[in-house]
Amino acid sequence: MMTEPEHSDLALPPEITRMRRLAIMPAYNEEGSIGAVIDEIRAFDPNIEIVVVDDGSADRTSKIARSRGVHVVTLPFNLGIGAAMQTGFRFARANDFDLAVQIDADGQHDPSELPAVLAPLLAGEADFVVGSRFTGDPAFRSSFTRRLGIHLFAVVVSAIAHQRLTDTTSGFRAVNRRGIALFAADYPHDYPEVETTVMVIKHRLRVKEVPVRMRERAAGRSSITALRSVYYIFKVLLALFVDLFRPSDAPAEDA
């Protein structure tokens, strides 16, 4: 259930009015929450555009999103979060957006945290910003297996980046034009959050974490079980190893 934002006193800075910004919302069977999430984003930032990428939902996800008047891209069947996000970034690049932020359709990402996530981009301090649950909310809890994986990924990616990162699995993230161009050209498909962080490091984009609070899912349940968490850990670590030796041939600069 969504509650009043903890940081409702924060406001978007005036300079953002000059920037075309897009909220990319990947969605798979999220009819129970997507309408409220769209309404909440617009209540906080009426001028942000929203694209819902319906990843082959079997419920009313697309219908509810269209009823709110947002852009909707419907994939022919369930392709996974990576394909959905790359579709959103291709939409962002094709329509010449300056900034893009991922906001999940399940209600976990609080739109009142947008000023914190976007601030380093607006200040020219970063190209890729991640909202970290661990620097912003000491009460955040998850299962032991997921905490183990998150900590392990943070250690490995921090070593690669030569900077401390705490939440490489967070899906609450934002990019500028450089990040949009990179992710439109190439985006990992399975469990992509950790790999995309390594991608931006390899392409010399500036990475910054900011503290945010996140909420429980508004509806539905996570597809990542304890067994899948173990599979996730091994698969992502293998993918990171492969990525380190893969040529960096995707563009990081906008034309």
RONU-228238 format. One record per residue (C-alpha): residue number from 0; y, x, z; residue in one letter. Coordinates in pm, 1 decimal. Each point is the difference from the previous one (the first is absolute). Last residue first. Example, Ala and Ser with C-alpha at 12.3 -4.5 7.8 and 13.67 -1.06 7.14 Angstrom:
2
<1 <-106.0 1367.0 714.0> 'S'>
<0 <-344.0 -137.0 66.0> 'A'>
This chain:
255
<254 <1253.6 2558.4 -3177.7> 'A'>
<253 <-105.0 -44.2 361.2> 'D'>
<252 <-157.8 300.2 162.7> 'E'>
<251 <-343.7 22.3 159.4> 'A'>
<250 <-200.6 -9.3 -321.5> 'P'>
<249 <-381.4 16.9 26.8> 'A'>
<248 <-159.3 334.9 -85.7> 'D'>
<247 <-60.7 148.8 342.5> 'S'>
<246 <-329.0 173.1 -82.6> 'P'>
<245 <-293.6 -93.7 226.8> 'R'>
<244 <-105.8 264.1 251.9> 'F'>
<243 <152.7 -156.9 310.7> 'L'>
<242 <-97.6 -343.7 -125.0> 'D'>
<241 <-372.9 82.4 20.7> 'V'>
<240 <28.0 94.1 368.3> 'F'>
<239 <208.4 -308.0 70.2> 'L'>
<238 <-258.0 -219.9 -174.7> 'A'>
<237 <-277.8 145.1 216.6> 'L'>
<236 <203.7 -70.0 314.3> 'L'>
<235 <69.2 -351.6 -128.6> 'V'>
<234 <-368.5 -74.7 -61.4> 'K'>
<233 <-115.0 136.8 335.4> 'F'>
<232 <255.6 -192.7 205.4> 'I'>
<231 <-34.5 -322.4 -199.9> 'Y'>
<230 <-379.4 -3.6 38.0> 'Y'>
<229 <47.6 25.4 377.9> 'V'>
<228 <261.7 -275.6 -8.8> 'S'>
<227 <-227.3 -210.4 -219.5> 'R'>
<226 <-261.3 2.9 274.5> 'L'>
<225 <257.6 -99.7 262.4> 'A'>
<224 <128.9 -280.3 -223.8> 'T'>
<223 <293.3 26.2 -241.6> 'I'>
<222 <43.9 -341.6 -166.0> 'S'>
<221 <275.8 -98.2 242.4> 'S'>
<220 <20.5 -360.0 105.3> 'R'>
<219 <168.2 -320.9 -108.9> 'G'>
<218 <339.8 -113.6 125.3> 'A'>
<217 <319.6 137.5 157.0> 'A'>
<216 <-150.7 348.9 33.7> 'R'>
<215 <111.5 167.5 320.9> 'E'>
<214 <345.8 154.1 3.4> 'R'>
<213 <153.5 334.6 -84.2> 'M'>
<212 <276.9 194.5 167.8> 'R'>
<211 <172.5 277.0 -187.5> 'V'>
<210 <79.4 368.3 53.1> 'P'>
<209 <109.9 194.8 -307.6> 'V'>
<208 <-205.6 250.4 -197.2> 'E'>
<207 <149.7 221.1 -269.2> 'K'>
<206 <-131.0 151.7 -320.3> 'V'>
<205 <200.7 190.0 -260.2> 'R'>
<204 <-160.3 3.9 -342.3> 'L'>
<203 <-145.1 332.3 -100.3> 'R'>
<202 <-255.1 -140.0 -245.5> 'H'>
<201 <-284.8 130.0 216.8> 'K'>
<200 <159.2 -162.5 306.9> 'I'>
<199 <36.6 -331.1 -182.6> 'V'>
<198 <-366.7 6.0 -96.2> 'M'>
<197 <-112.7 91.9 353.5> 'V'>
<196 <170.8 -311.3 133.3> 'T'>
<195 <-154.5 -201.4 -282.9> 'T'>
<194 <-344.5 119.6 106.4> 'E'>
<193 <44.3 -122.9 357.2> 'V'>
<192 <115.2 -346.7 -104.9> 'E'>
<191 <-246.1 -54.2 -283.7> 'P'>
<190 <-306.8 -156.8 161.6> 'Y'>
<189 <-166.6 -23.6 -343.8> 'D'>
<188 <226.6 -11.3 -306.1> 'H'>
<187 <207.4 317.6 2.1> 'P'>
<186 <331.5 -43.1 -186.0> 'Y'>
<185 <126.1 169.9 -314.6> 'D'>
<184 <279.4 -69.3 -247.1> 'A'>
<183 <172.0 -285.1 185.9> 'A'>
<182 <-47.9 195.9 321.8> 'F'>
<181 <190.9 304.4 -124.8> 'L'>
<180 <283.7 -194.6 -162.6> 'A'>
<179 <47.0 -221.3 307.3> 'I'>
<178 <0.3 306.1 224.9> 'G'>
<177 <273.0 168.7 -200.3> 'R'>
<176 <197.8 -324.4 -17.8> 'R'>
<175 <2.8 -39.5 379.4> 'N'>
<174 <-298.5 -76.6 220.0> 'V'>
<173 <-92.4 -222.9 293.9> 'A'>
<172 <-290.8 -30.1 239.7> 'R'>
<171 <-171.6 -251.7 229.1> 'F'>
<170 <-364.6 59.5 -98.1> 'G'>
<169 <-64.1 242.2 286.2> 'S'>
<168 <-308.6 217.7 -48.3> 'T'>
<167 <188.9 333.3 22.9> 'T'>
<166 <128.0 -85.5 346.9> 'D'>
<165 <89.8 306.9 207.5> 'T'>
<164 <148.0 259.9 -232.4> 'L'>
<163 <114.7 341.6 122.3> 'R'>
<162 <119.6 230.0 -275.4> 'Q'>
<161 <-168.9 275.2 -201.6> 'H'>
<160 <-105.1 -269.4 -250.4> 'A'>
<159 <-361.2 115.4 -33.4> 'I'>
<158 <-34.9 61.0 373.9> 'A'>
<157 <162.7 -335.3 75.4> 'S'>
<156 <-243.2 -161.6 -245.3> 'V'>
<155 <-303.2 135.8 186.8> 'V'>
<154 <127.8 -81.2 350.2> 'V'>
<153 <120.4 -348.1 -96.3> 'A'>
<152 <-327.8 -74.9 -177.0> 'F'>
<151 <-196.9 92.8 312.7> 'L'>
<150 <225.2 -210.7 223.7> 'H'>
<149 <-30.0 -304.8 -227.0> 'I'>
<148 <-376.7 42.8 -26.2> 'G'>
<147 <-48.0 26.5 375.7> 'L'>
<146 <231.2 -295.0 62.3> 'R'>
<145 <-200.0 -204.2 -253.4> 'R'>
<144 <-328.9 84.4 169.2> 'T'>
<143 <138.1 -72.8 347.1> 'F'>
<142 <129.7 -341.3 -104.5> 'S'>
<141 <374.4 -64.4 -16.1> 'S'>
<140 <290.6 2.7 242.1> 'R'>
<139 <378.8 17.6 -25.7> 'F'>
<138 <158.0 6.2 346.9> 'A'>
<137 <185.5 327.6 -63.6> 'P'>
<136 <188.4 -172.7 -281.4> 'D'>
<135 <245.4 200.0 -207.5> 'G'>
<134 <-145.6 349.7 -34.3> 'T'>
<133 <-351.9 -135.1 -35.1> 'F'>
<132 <59.0 -293.3 -231.6> 'R'>
<131 <166.3 219.6 -260.7> 'S'>
<130 <206.2 -154.4 -280.4> 'G'>
<129 <-35.7 240.8 -289.1> 'V'>
<128 <286.1 118.4 -218.8> 'V'>
<127 <-27.5 164.6 -342.8> 'F'>
<126 <294.6 155.4 -184.6> 'D'>
<125 <172.7 129.1 311.0> 'A'>
<124 <336.2 103.6 144.9> 'E'>
<123 <223.3 -155.8 -267.2> 'G'>
<122 <167.3 -220.7 262.5> 'A'>
<121 <-115.1 -317.5 -176.5> 'L'>
<120 <-357.5 127.8 -11.6> 'L'>
<119 <7.7 102.5 368.1> 'P'>
<118 <135.2 -348.0 96.1> 'A'>
<117 <-260.1 -208.7 -188.0> 'L'>
<116 <-273.7 -3.1 265.1> 'V'>
<115 <237.4 -43.9 294.6> 'A'>
<114 <206.2 -270.7 -173.0> 'P'>
<113 <-323.4 -179.8 -106.0> 'L'>
<112 <-127.4 -34.6 359.4> 'E'>
<111 <124.7 -360.3 20.2> 'S'>
<110 <-247.2 -71.4 -280.0> 'P'>
<109 <-288.7 35.7 251.4> 'D'>
<108 <-317.5 126.3 -165.1> 'H'>
<107 <-314.2 -160.6 143.8> 'Q'>
<106 <58.5 -336.3 -170.5> 'G'>
<105 <-311.3 -4.7 -219.4> 'D'>
<104 <186.8 37.3 -329.6> 'A'>
<103 <60.5 372.1 39.6> 'D'>
<102 <346.7 139.2 -62.9> 'I'>
<101 <25.6 299.6 -230.0> 'Q'>
<100 <354.2 112.9 -68.9> 'V'>
<99 <158.3 85.0 -333.4> 'A'>
<98 <340.6 153.3 -62.8> 'L'>
<97 <218.7 52.6 -307.1> 'D'>
<96 <-158.9 -269.3 -216.7> 'F'>
<95 <6.8 37.8 -378.1> 'D'>
<94 <-210.8 -300.4 -106.1> 'N'>
<93 <-276.8 204.1 -163.3> 'A'>
<92 <1.6 237.0 297.5> 'R'>
<91 <-39.4 -271.7 260.7> 'A'>
<90 <-264.9 -187.2 -201.0> 'F'>
<89 <-193.0 324.2 -38.7> 'R'>
<88 <34.3 47.1 375.0> 'F'>
<87 <-144.7 -346.1 65.2> 'G'>
<86 <-292.4 58.1 -234.0> 'T'>
<85 <-62.2 331.9 176.2> 'Q'>
<84 <-9.8 -192.2 328.6> 'M'>
<83 <-255.4 -252.3 -122.7> 'A'>
<82 <-218.3 271.9 -152.4> 'A'>
<81 <1.0 189.6 329.5> 'G'>
<80 <-61.0 -308.6 213.1> 'I'>
<79 <-318.6 -98.7 -178.5> 'G'>
<78 <-94.0 -129.4 -344.7> 'L'>
<77 <-84.3 -361.4 92.6> 'N'>
<76 <-2.7 -193.9 -324.6> 'F'>
<75 <234.2 -80.3 -289.6> 'P'>
<74 <308.1 138.2 179.4> 'L'>
<73 <280.7 -249.1 53.3> 'T'>
<72 <358.1 126.0 -5.9> 'V'>
<71 <239.8 -227.0 188.0> 'V'>
<70 <378.9 36.3 11.5> 'H'>
<69 <146.8 -209.6 280.7> 'V'>
<68 <110.5 -363.8 -19.4> 'G'>
<67 <-146.9 -115.3 333.9> 'R'>
<66 <-231.8 -245.3 -180.0> 'S'>
<65 <-125.6 296.0 -201.2> 'R'>
<64 <-120.5 169.8 320.4> 'A'>
<63 <-178.9 -316.2 116.2> 'I'>
<62 <-177.1 -40.9 -333.9> 'K'>
<61 <-99.0 366.6 -15.5> 'S'>
<60 <-159.3 -0.1 348.4> 'T'>
<59 <-172.1 -338.8 -41.2> 'R'>
<58 <-358.6 130.1 40.6> 'D'>
<57 <-240.8 207.2 -211.6> 'A'>
<56 <230.7 301.6 -10.7> 'S'>
<55 <-36.0 243.3 -290.3> 'G'>
<54 <239.6 264.1 131.1> 'D'>
<53 <313.6 -212.1 5.1> 'D'>
<52 <283.2 248.8 -40.6> 'V'>
<51 <297.3 -169.8 162.9> 'V'>
<50 <331.0 134.2 -126.7> 'V'>
<49 <304.4 -44.8 221.1> 'I'>
<48 <366.9 57.5 -74.5> 'E'>
<47 <230.7 93.4 285.6> 'I'>
<46 <326.3 -190.9 4.9> 'N'>
<45 <-67.1 -232.6 295.1> 'P'>
<44 <-89.9 290.9 233.3> 'D'>
<43 <-103.0 -119.6 348.1> 'F'>
<42 <-58.1 -364.7 -84.9> 'A'>
<41 <-146.7 106.1 -333.0> 'R'>
<40 <-264.0 216.5 166.8> 'I'>
<39 <-81.0 -276.7 248.4> 'E'>
<38 <-43.9 -262.8 -270.8> 'D'>
<37 <-233.2 227.9 -197.4> 'I'>
<36 <-207.5 68.9 313.9> 'V'>
<35 <-17.4 -371.9 85.2> 'A'>
<34 <-130.5 -86.4 -345.6> 'G'>
<33 <-254.3 283.4 2.4> 'I'>
<32 <-166.2 -83.8 331.2> 'S'>
<31 <-286.4 -248.4 -36.8> 'G'>
<30 <-24.4 31.1 -376.9> 'E'>
<29 <-90.7 369.0 35.3> 'E'>
<28 <-311.2 13.5 -219.4> 'N'>
<27 <81.3 343.6 -141.6> 'Y'>
<26 <364.2 104.3 -4.5> 'A'>
<25 <196.5 310.2 -91.3> 'P'>
<24 <368.9 -50.6 82.6> 'M'>
<23 <247.7 230.2 -171.1> 'I'>
<22 <349.2 -50.1 140.3> 'A'>
<21 <256.6 105.2 -256.8> 'L'>
<20 <344.8 150.2 31.4> 'R'>
<19 <286.3 32.4 -244.7> 'R'>
<18 <254.3 218.8 179.5> 'M'>
<17 <374.4 -61.5 17.9> 'R'>
<16 <-39.7 -248.1 286.5> 'T'>
<15 <-180.5 274.6 191.4> 'I'>
<14 <333.0 166.8 73.3> 'E'>
<13 <83.7 -271.5 255.8> 'P'>
<12 <-277.2 110.0 241.5> 'P'>
<11 <-283.8 -247.4 68.2> 'L'>
<10 <26.4 -146.0 346.8> 'A'>
<9 <-166.6 70.2 331.9> 'L'>
<8 <52.1 -257.8 277.7> 'D'>
<7 <-331.1 -168.1 -92.2> 'S'>
<6 <-191.7 302.1 129.2> 'H'>
<5 <-282.8 -174.2 187.0> 'E'>
<4 <-31.2 -258.6 -275.2> 'P'>
<3 <-71.4 -354.0 124.7> 'E'>
<2 <-370.1 -70.9 -11.4> 'T'>
<1 <-254.6 -31.7 -278.6> 'M'>
<0 <-344.7 -128.8 90.7> 'M'>
